[in-house]
Amino acid sequence: MGQSKPQRVVVMTGATAGLGAHAAQHIAAQPGTRVIIGARGSRTVPHGAEVLPLDLASLESVRDFADAVTRRIGDAHIDVLVLNAGMQTSNTERRSAEGYELTFAVNHLAHYLLARLLLPRIADHGRLVITTSDTHDPAITPIAPIGLEPQALAHPSNAGFGSGVRAYAASKLCNLLTAQSFARLDEVRARHITVIAFNPGLTGGTALGGDSSRARRAFVTLLMNTVFRLVGLFRPEYVMGTAERSGRALAQVCLGVITPPLGRIYVSLVRGGPTFPDPSELARSRDAQDQLWRESAVMVGIGKRSGAGDATAPDAKTP
C-alpha cells in the first residue's frame, strides 16, 4: 500500500469565539486537516481539534505553547500559523504578566514572539496569517494612531476615557507592521512562505470590549446599529458584517482560497468581500517596521535566550 498523504497542520490563536471560532470550524472540516488551538482553560472547539494551554497575557505561556506545539507535531511542519486572537479593553490600566499594557501585550507582543518562535517550524510554501484591523488607518477612522512609540504603548501614561479603543487601534497597526517585517525576512522569502495581514472589517458578534460596563456596551451597540449604518451608506468600510461571514473569509485566506496579488500582503474585507488596498502610510513605513521589530525583540527577551534568534532588523538572516 502507498503512503498516506501528510496532514495539513494548522495552528491557531483566537479560535474559540467570534469570527475565529467560525474560521476554525471551516478549517477543521477540510479533509486531512489537523487543527491545534491555543486557548485558556476549557473551551469549546470544533470536533477533532486539539487544544494546548495558552495565555497570551504571559510571554512565558507563549514560550511554553510554542514548545508544546513543537513536541506535538513531531517531525511534521506547520502549514498555516493563524494569529487571530485579539482583545480590547475599556481603558489601558490592565497589565500583562510582564508588566506591559494588556492590549499591546496580547494583540502584538505575544503574537510577535509566537511567530518568531514557530517560524522555523512553518513549512516551505506555508502561510502566516495575522489578523489586523482598518482601525489602524487614519483615513478610515479618527481613532487610528498617527505615530508609533512602542515604549508608550507598552507603558502608557494616560488611562482615561477612550484609551482602550486607541490602544486597540495601535495594536492593530503593530500587527500590520509586524506582518510586513516578516514578509521581508530572507528566510520567509527563500522558503516561499506567504504572509498575510487580514482585516475582517467591522464585525458584529465579537467579544471585543467585553470588560466594559453594561451601559457602555449598550451604547456601542446602539451606535453600530444607527450611526454606523448611516455612515455605511457613504463609507463601505462601515458596513457591518457578521462573525460567520468574516470567519469564513479568514478560513479562505488560511486555506489559500483568497490570496492577495503579488507584492501585497493586506487583505481587507469590505461589504464582506476581499479587497487588497494599501495600508496606512505609517503602516508602510520601513522605519516604523524596523523600530517596532527591534523594540519588540527586546521586550520579549529575544537575544537573551539561546536559540531564540536576536534583536536585529528583518533583513537579517535569523528569524
Secondary structure, DSSP 4 states (H G I P E B T S, - for coil): -PPPPPPEEEEEES-SSHHHHHHHHHHHTSTTEEEEEEESSS----TT-EEEE--TT-HHHHHHHHHHHHHHHTT--EEEEEE------SSS--B-TTSSBHHHIIIIIHHHHHHHHHGGGEEEEEEEEEE--GGG-TTT-TTS-SS--HHHHHS-S--STTHHHHHHHHHHHHHHHHHHHHHH-HHHHHTT-EEEEEE--SBSS--TTTTS-HHHHHHHHHHHHTHHHHHHTT-GGGS-B-HHHHHHHHHHHHHTSS-PPTT--EEEEETTEEE-----TTTT-HHHHHHHHHHHHHHHTTTSSTTS--S--TTSS--
